[in-house]
Amino acid sequence: MSIYREYDIRGIYEKELNEGSVTKIGFALASKIDGEYVAVGYDARSHSPILFEYLVAGLNAGGKKVLDMGLVPTPVNYFTNYQEWDGITPSASVMITGSHNPSEYNGFKITIAQAPFFGEDIYALGRECEAMGDIEKVDRQVVKIDAKNRYIDYIVEQFQHLKGMDTKIVYDCGNGVAGIVLPEIFERLELNTKGLYVDPDGTFPNHHPDPSVEKNLADVKVLLEKEGDIAFAYDGDADRIAVLTHKNNIKGDMMALLYSMKMQNPTVVGEVKCSQVMYDELERRGGKTIMYKTGHSNLKVKMKEVNADLACEVSGHVFFKNRYFGYDDAIYATLRMLELIQDGIDLDAELAKLPEVYSTEEIKVETTEAEKFKIMEKVKELLQNPPASFPAIKDIIDVDGVRINFENGWGLVRASNTTPVLVTRFESTSKEDAALYEASVNALIKEAKELL
């Protein structure tokens, strides 16, 4: 059952994702979808077209017809749910992608009725597939659609006002699928750009396609230094973005602050790892903030519920409902960032105005799938009566793990929903306090482990 995750289905090609398992996933999924058509696209991994055929066989056997969009970024896949194709609006979409995982991985991101299919729905689907016998093949029912060009046309039309801006833009597609739409969008908008690793290649020969890892940005930083004003980098399926200036690597929470400058009293949903600076600054400017669980599916659902304008994850997922559809799209986020620059906003100067804080990156504490949630329960128990040496606690937010608010900052511990680790992050207005919070919380995690 390990392939059935909180936000999506993910596993190793052939070993876990093979003809038997994927056909069953398609068949079981068909029964969850009202309506006749499911739009399916895939990323650049060598096995994605093979998994497409297996998935189609299962969906067809379950009575669904497939709209085949071929090789596309994940945001293009989401986009199809809001479009009509010869009078047909798909009832669901499936993106076949391993995202930023190593090349032997693949998986499925599922949208049904314009909402993410995740959590207990995925776990239940997994139980159904495990109990299922072989699927009988039926005639193939697939209709090709040109989602890629429809999306490019839409984006170009939305951002006509950027045409010919003279900012020197450098970017790194990481051999992921951003490269099949981004260069054409830039070209049609007559922008001054230079791209790295634009050709999709599922073996990722140049670097791993995860822009939240600093070493993967080395080449685009060199290019920025030599001949750029701003740099962008993308993950394997182009739903996450990194934004680099000559002074800053702008994380998702700080991007949200910048984007919101052009919105009237926005409602912004942030995950539990976001900086307190983001929440405080947005509130100070008249916006409304909601702290919620990590995970692209969680944030999309919460956005819809509270009618938010924007949502973000520190890792570079940015979701626009303001002027857009409410899903994470790194291509769209790129053009919204260029819009800020065109409007005369100095990104570095705006960030320099913010209160100075010392914050760690995400720190992963290795554990096991079986123990990570048990450790979290023990940590919560210990926080009821912490040791005398523990820093004074102002309050605890338990929307996703525990975010402990201290006098001058906060510490976070949460169980990852996708890997066998606990994720921690710490932030304070003083370097010493940030180190103290980190040491204190780590000691508590250690004690929790020993009590198991």
LINLINBEL-V907910 format. One record per backbone hydrogen bond with DSSP energy under -1.0 kcal/mol. NH is the residue of the N-H (numbers start at 1). CO is the residue of the C=O. Records with the same first field share a line. If there is no record, write none. Layout:
NH = CO, CO
This chain:
4 = 1
5 = 8
9 = 108
10 = 3
11 = 106
13 = 104
14 = 17
15 = 13
16 = 12
17 = 12
22 = 18
23 = 19
24 = 20
25 = 21
26 = 22
27 = 23
28 = 24
29 = 25
30 = 26
32 = 29
33 = 30
38 = 65
39 = 92
40 = 67
41 = 94
42 = 70
43 = 96
48 = 45
51 = 47
52 = 48
53 = 49
54 = 50
55 = 51
56 = 52
57 = 53
58 = 54
59 = 55
60 = 56
61 = 57
62 = 58
63 = 60
64 = 59
65 = 36
66 = 141
67 = 38
68 = 143
69 = 40
72 = 42
74 = 237
77 = 73
78 = 74
79 = 75
80 = 76
81 = 78
82 = 79
83 = 80
85 = 88
88 = 85
91 = 37
93 = 111
94 = 39
95 = 109
96 = 41
97 = 107
101 = 98
105 = 102
106 = 11
108 = 9
109 = 95
111 = 93
112 = 115
113 = 91
115 = 112
117 = 110
119 = 6
121 = 118
123 = 119
124 = 120
125 = 121
126 = 122
127 = 123
128 = 124
129 = 125
130 = 126
131 = 127
132 = 129
143 = 66
145 = 68
147 = 145
150 = 146
151 = 147
152 = 148
153 = 149
154 = 150
155 = 151
156 = 152
157 = 153
158 = 154
159 = 155
160 = 157
162 = 159
163 = 160
164 = 189
165 = 162
169 = 192
170 = 230
171 = 194
172 = 232
173 = 196
175 = 197
176 = 173
177 = 236
180 = 177
181 = 178
182 = 178
185 = 181
186 = 182
187 = 183
188 = 184
189 = 185
190 = 187
191 = 186
193 = 191
194 = 169
196 = 171
201 = 175
202 = 44
204 = 201
210 = 208
213 = 210
216 = 213
217 = 214
218 = 215
221 = 217
222 = 218
223 = 219
224 = 220
225 = 221
226 = 222
227 = 223
228 = 224
229 = 168
230 = 168
231 = 244
232 = 170
233 = 242
234 = 172
235 = 240
236 = 209
238 = 235
241 = 316
242 = 233
244 = 231
245 = 248
250 = 243
252 = 314
255 = 251
256 = 252
257 = 253
258 = 254
259 = 255
260 = 256
261 = 258
262 = 259
263 = 260
268 = 288
269 = 310
270 = 290
274 = 271
279 = 275
280 = 276
281 = 277
282 = 278
283 = 279
284 = 280
285 = 281
286 = 283
287 = 282
288 = 266
290 = 268
292 = 270
299 = 295
300 = 296
301 = 297
302 = 298
303 = 299
304 = 300
305 = 301
306 = 302
308 = 303
309 = 267
310 = 267
311 = 319
312 = 269
313 = 317
316 = 313
319 = 311
320 = 327
321 = 309
322 = 309
324 = 321
326 = 320
329 = 318
330 = 238
333 = 329
334 = 330
335 = 331
336 = 332
337 = 333
338 = 334
339 = 335
340 = 336
341 = 337
342 = 338
343 = 339
344 = 341
345 = 340
350 = 346
351 = 347
352 = 348
354 = 351
358 = 428
360 = 426
363 = 424
365 = 422
367 = 420
372 = 368
375 = 371
376 = 372
377 = 373
378 = 374
379 = 375
380 = 376
381 = 377
382 = 378
383 = 379
384 = 381
390 = 387
394 = 405
395 = 405
397 = 403
402 = 413
403 = 397
404 = 411
405 = 395
406 = 409
410 = 427
411 = 404
412 = 425
413 = 402
414 = 423
416 = 421
421 = 419
422 = 365
423 = 414
424 = 363
425 = 412
427 = 410
428 = 358
429 = 408
434 = 430
435 = 431
436 = 432
437 = 433
438 = 434
439 = 435
440 = 436
441 = 437
442 = 438
443 = 439
444 = 440
445 = 441
446 = 442
447 = 443
448 = 444
449 = 445
450 = 446
451 = 447
452 = 449
